Amino acid sequence: ALEANYNESLDTIWMLLASMLVFFMHAGFSLLEAGSVRFKNTQNILAKNLIVVTLGFLCWYVFGYSFALGTPENPSKFMGHTNFFMDGFWDSKSNFRVWFFQGAFCATGGTIVSGAMAERTQLKGFALYTALMTSLIYPVVVYWVWSGAGIFNYTNDDDESVTFAG
């Protein structure tokens, strides 16, 4: 039991560290994008990056996680549909770290695109894109590959999930 708690603690520390590194990519993208736009648009691009973090994590909390990793007893091949609003998270402590880890990647996916949209979209359009990206697009792709039940899920002979990402 002691070794299990120790391993659980190490897993949590490692995933939180990795999550924070991914999360801090937002600061780097903010600096990169602020330096790539005209001075008059600097506040706009910084506001867009703030919107990605706030709205992105809110959408991940409400819909994203449940569509991405909310695998029910009889899963579909398209998307999950359990654990809305983190329902059932207290059943396992590891759910919280996975939620934050995947949420950081989800929001970062929206931030990467914000650089391509710099000086080209209004804030309302970008907020709509962020909500769609973090609520539906990213979660469905995650479900397809990494949920263990999606259409592109592949397991080897030992029933271990195999992807190009590791």
KOLRO-587406 format. One record per residue: residue number from 0; residue in three letters; y, z, x of N, C-alpha, C in turn. Coordinates in steps of 0.05 Angstrom, whole numbers. Layout:
<recs>
(NUM,ALA,(Y,Z,X),(Y,Z,X),(Y,Z,X))
...
</recs>
This chain:
<recs>
(0,ALA,(-24,0,17),(0,0,0),(25,0,17))
(1,LEU,(24,15,39),(47,16,57),(53,-11,70))
(2,GLU,(31,-25,78),(35,-51,90),(45,-71,70))
(3,ALA,(37,-69,45),(47,-87,24),(77,-83,20))
(4,ASN,(86,-58,19),(114,-52,16),(130,-62,41))
(5,TYR,(119,-59,64),(131,-69,88),(134,-99,88))
(6,ASN,(113,-113,80),(115,-143,78),(134,-151,57))
(7,GLU,(135,-137,34),(154,-143,13),(183,-140,23))
(8,SER,(188,-119,38),(214,-114,50),(222,-136,69))
(9,LEU,(203,-144,86),(209,-166,106),(214,-192,91))
(10,ASP,(199,-198,71),(203,-223,55),(231,-222,43))
(11,THR,(239,-200,32),(265,-197,19),(287,-201,39))
(12,ILE,(285,-187,62),(306,-190,82),(308,-219,92))
(13,TRP,(286,-231,97),(286,-259,107),(298,-278,86))
(14,MET,(290,-275,61),(301,-293,41),(331,-288,35))
(15,LEU,(339,-263,36),(368,-257,33),(384,-268,56))
(16,LEU,(374,-266,80),(388,-277,104),(390,-308,101))
(17,ALA,(368,-321,95),(368,-350,91),(387,-358,68))
(18,SER,(387,-342,47),(404,-348,24),(434,-345,31))
(19,MET,(440,-325,47),(468,-321,55),(477,-344,74))
(20,LEU,(459,-353,91),(466,-375,108),(472,-400,92))
(21,VAL,(455,-406,72),(460,-429,55),(486,-424,38))
(22,PHE,(489,-400,28),(513,-394,13),(539,-398,29))
(23,PHE,(538,-390,54),(562,-393,71),(568,-422,78))
(24,MET,(549,-440,71),(555,-468,75),(579,-477,57))
(25,HIS,(583,-462,35),(606,-468,18),(632,-465,33))
(26,ALA,(634,-444,49),(658,-440,65),(662,-463,85))
(27,GLY,(641,-472,98),(643,-494,116),(650,-520,102))
(28,PHE,(638,-526,79),(645,-550,64),(674,-548,55))
(29,SER,(683,-524,47),(711,-521,38),(730,-528,61))
(30,LEU,(724,-518,85),(742,-525,108),(741,-554,115))
(31,LEU,(717,-566,114),(714,-594,120),(729,-611,100))
(32,GLU,(726,-605,74),(739,-621,54),(769,-616,53))
(33,ALA,(778,-592,58),(807,-587,59),(820,-602,83))
(34,GLY,(805,-606,104),(816,-621,127),(814,-651,123))
(35,SER,(799,-660,103),(795,-688,99),(813,-700,77))
(36,VAL,(827,-683,63),(844,-693,41),(873,-690,49))
(37,ARG,(890,-703,33),(919,-700,38),(928,-671,31))
(38,PHE,(949,-663,44),(958,-635,41),(962,-627,11))
(39,LYS,(972,-646,-5),(978,-639,-33),(952,-634,-49))
(40,ASN,(929,-642,-39),(904,-639,-53),(887,-616,-42))
(41,THR,(897,-601,-24),(882,-580,-11),(874,-559,-31))
(42,GLN,(893,-550,-48),(888,-529,-67),(867,-539,-88))
(43,ASN,(869,-564,-95),(850,-575,-114),(822,-575,-103))
(44,ILE,(818,-583,-79),(791,-584,-68),(780,-556,-64))
(45,LEU,(797,-536,-57),(787,-509,-54),(780,-497,-82))
(46,ALA,(796,-505,-102),(789,-496,-129),(763,-508,-138))
(47,LYS,(757,-533,-131),(732,-546,-138),(709,-531,-125))
(48,ASN,(712,-523,-100),(690,-508,-87),(686,-481,-99))
(49,LEU,(707,-468,-108),(705,-443,-122),(691,-446,-149))
(50,ILE,(697,-468,-163),(685,-474,-189),(655,-478,-185))
(51,VAL,(647,-492,-163),(618,-497,-158),(604,-470,-156))
(52,VAL,(615,-452,-141),(601,-426,-137),(600,-410,-163))
(53,THR,(623,-407,-177),(623,-391,-201),(608,-403,-224))
(54,LEU,(616,-427,-231),(604,-441,-254),(575,-448,-247))
(55,GLY,(570,-456,-222),(543,-464,-214),(524,-441,-217))
(56,PHE,(531,-417,-207),(513,-394,-209),(510,-385,-238))
(57,LEU,(531,-387,-254),(530,-380,-282),(510,-398,-297))
(58,CYS,(512,-424,-292),(493,-443,-304),(465,-439,-294))
(59,TRP,(462,-432,-268),(436,-427,-257),(424,-402,-271))
(60,TYR,(441,-382,-276),(432,-358,-290),(422,-364,-318))
(61,VAL,(438,-380,-333),(431,-385,-361),(408,-404,-364))
(62,PHE,(410,-428,-352),(391,-449,-357),(375,-457,-332))
(63,GLY,(388,-459,-309),(377,-471,-286),(351,-459,-277))
(64,TYR,(350,-433,-273),(326,-421,-263),(303,-425,-283))
(65,SER,(308,-422,-308),(286,-425,-328),(276,-454,-329))
(66,PHE,(293,-474,-325),(284,-501,-325),(270,-507,-298))
(67,ALA,(278,-495,-277),(266,-501,-250),(240,-486,-245))
(68,LEU,(240,-460,-250),(217,-444,-242),(206,-427,-265))
(69,GLY,(215,-431,-289),(205,-417,-312),(180,-430,-323))
(70,THR,(158,-428,-308),(133,-441,-316),(119,-424,-337))
(71,PRO,(114,-435,-361),(100,-420,-382),(70,-421,-378))
(72,GLU,(55,-409,-396),(26,-409,-394),(14,-437,-396))
(73,ASN,(25,-453,-414),(16,-481,-417),(40,-499,-408))
(74,PRO,(42,-504,-382),(66,-518,-372),(66,-547,-379))
(75,SER,(90,-558,-381),(93,-587,-384),(97,-599,-356))
(76,LYS,(97,-624,-354),(101,-637,-328),(131,-643,-323))
(77,PHE,(148,-639,-344),(177,-646,-341),(194,-623,-332))
(78,MET,(194,-600,-347),(210,-577,-338),(200,-552,-351))
(79,GLY,(208,-530,-338),(200,-504,-348),(217,-495,-372))
(80,HIS,(209,-474,-385),(225,-464,-407),(220,-434,-413))
(81,THR,(218,-418,-392),(216,-389,-395),(236,-376,-377))
(82,ASN,(240,-350,-380),(258,-334,-363),(287,-341,-366))
(83,PHE,(296,-349,-390),(325,-353,-394),(339,-327,-390))
(84,PHE,(363,-327,-379),(379,-303,-374),(364,-283,-357))
(85,MET,(346,-292,-339),(330,-275,-322),(311,-257,-338))
(86,ASP,(303,-265,-361),(284,-250,-377),(258,-246,-362))
(87,GLY,(248,-222,-361),(223,-216,-348),(225,-213,-318))
(88,PHE,(249,-211,-308),(252,-209,-278),(243,-182,-268))
(89,TRP,(244,-161,-284),(236,-134,-274),(206,-132,-270))
(90,ASP,(191,-152,-279),(162,-152,-275),(154,-153,-246))
(91,SER,(171,-167,-230),(165,-170,-201),(192,-171,-186))
(92,LYS,(194,-154,-166),(219,-153,-151),(225,-180,-136))
(93,SER,(204,-195,-130),(208,-220,-116),(223,-240,-132))
(94,ASN,(224,-237,-159),(238,-256,-176),(268,-257,-169))
(95,PHE,(279,-234,-162),(308,-233,-157),(315,-248,-131))
(96,ARG,(299,-245,-110),(305,-259,-85),(301,-289,-88))
(97,VAL,(281,-297,-103),(276,-326,-107),(299,-338,-124))
(98,TRP,(308,-322,-144),(330,-332,-160),(355,-337,-143))
(99,PHE,(362,-318,-126),(386,-321,-109),(382,-344,-88))
(100,PHE,(359,-345,-76),(353,-365,-56),(356,-393,-68))
(101,GLN,(342,-397,-91),(344,-424,-104),(371,-429,-115))
(102,GLY,(385,-409,-125),(412,-412,-136),(431,-421,-114))
(103,ALA,(428,-410,-90),(446,-418,-68),(442,-447,-61))
(104,PHE,(417,-457,-61),(413,-485,-56),(423,-502,-79))
(105,CYS,(420,-493,-103),(430,-508,-127),(461,-512,-125))
(106,ALA,(475,-490,-120),(504,-492,-118),(513,-508,-94))
(107,THR,(498,-506,-72),(505,-522,-49),(502,-552,-54))
(108,GLY,(482,-559,-70),(479,-587,-78),(504,-597,-92))
(109,GLY,(516,-581,-109),(541,-589,-122),(564,-590,-103))
(110,THR,(565,-572,-83),(587,-572,-64),(586,-597,-46))
(111,ILE,(563,-606,-39),(560,-629,-22),(573,-653,-35))
(112,VAL,(568,-656,-61),(579,-679,-76),(609,-676,-80))
(113,SER,(619,-652,-80),(648,-649,-84),(664,-662,-62))
(114,GLY,(653,-664,-38),(667,-678,-17),(670,-708,-22))
(115,ALA,(650,-720,-34),(651,-748,-41),(670,-753,-65))
(116,MET,(674,-732,-81),(692,-735,-104),(720,-726,-98))
(117,ALA,(726,-718,-74),(752,-708,-66),(773,-729,-72))
(118,GLU,(795,-721,-84),(818,-738,-91),(811,-760,-111))
(119,ARG,(788,-759,-123),(779,-780,-141),(774,-771,-170))
(120,THR,(772,-745,-174),(766,-735,-201),(785,-712,-208))
(121,GLN,(788,-708,-234),(803,-685,-244),(785,-660,-244))
(122,LEU,(797,-637,-246),(782,-612,-245),(763,-610,-269))
(123,LYS,(772,-620,-293),(755,-618,-317),(729,-635,-313))
(124,GLY,(732,-659,-302),(709,-676,-298),(690,-664,-277))
(125,PHE,(701,-652,-257),(685,-640,-236),(670,-615,-247))
(126,ALA,(683,-600,-264),(670,-576,-277),(647,-586,-294))
(127,LEU,(651,-607,-309),(629,-618,-325),(606,-628,-308))
(128,TYR,(612,-641,-286),(591,-650,-267),(576,-625,-256))
(129,THR,(590,-605,-248),(578,-581,-237),(559,-568,-258))
(130,ALA,(568,-565,-282),(552,-554,-303),(526,-570,-307))
(131,LEU,(529,-596,-308),(506,-614,-312),(487,-613,-288))
(132,MET,(498,-613,-264),(482,-612,-239),(466,-586,-237))
(133,THR,(479,-564,-242),(466,-538,-238),(450,-529,-262))
(134,SER,(454,-540,-285),(438,-533,-309),(414,-551,-313))
(135,LEU,(417,-576,-306),(395,-595,-313),(385,-612,-290))
(136,ILE,(402,-626,-276),(392,-645,-256),(377,-632,-233))
(137,TYR,(389,-613,-219),(376,-600,-197),(351,-584,-207))
(138,PRO,(353,-568,-228),(330,-553,-237),(306,-570,-245))
(139,VAL,(310,-593,-257),(288,-610,-265),(274,-621,-241))
(140,VAL,(289,-630,-221),(277,-640,-196),(262,-618,-182))
(141,VAL,(273,-594,-181),(259,-571,-169),(232,-566,-184))
(142,TYR,(233,-567,-210),(208,-563,-226),(187,-584,-219))
(143,TRP,(196,-609,-218),(177,-630,-212),(161,-626,-186))
(144,VAL,(175,-615,-166),(163,-614,-139),(153,-586,-132))
(145,TRP,(169,-565,-136),(163,-539,-125),(153,-518,-145))
(146,SER,(152,-524,-170),(144,-503,-190),(114,-498,-190))
(147,GLY,(98,-517,-180),(70,-515,-181),(58,-528,-206))
(148,ALA,(75,-537,-224),(65,-550,-249),(77,-577,-254))
(149,GLY,(97,-585,-239),(112,-609,-244),(97,-635,-238))
(150,ILE,(109,-657,-246),(96,-683,-244),(91,-691,-215))
(151,PHE,(107,-683,-196),(104,-690,-168),(91,-668,-151))
(152,ASN,(81,-647,-164),(68,-626,-150),(42,-636,-137))
(153,TYR,(38,-628,-113),(13,-637,-99),(1,-612,-86))
(154,THR,(-25,-608,-90),(-39,-586,-77),(-61,-598,-60))
(155,ASN,(-67,-585,-37),(-88,-594,-20),(-115,-581,-29))
(156,ASP,(-136,-584,-13),(-162,-575,-21),(-163,-544,-24))
(157,ASP,(-145,-530,-11),(-145,-501,-13),(-126,-491,-36))
(158,ASP,(-118,-510,-53),(-100,-504,-75),(-72,-493,-66))
(159,GLU,(-64,-502,-43),(-37,-495,-32),(-18,-518,-38))
(160,SER,(6,-511,-47),(26,-532,-53),(35,-545,-26))
(161,VAL,(36,-571,-26),(44,-586,-2),(67,-604,-9))
(162,THR,(89,-602,7),(112,-620,3),(121,-628,31))
(163,PHE,(140,-647,32),(151,-655,57),(169,-634,69))
(164,ALA,(178,-615,51),(196,-594,61),(180,-570,73))
(165,GLY,(154,-571,72),(139,-549,85),(118,-538,70))
</recs>
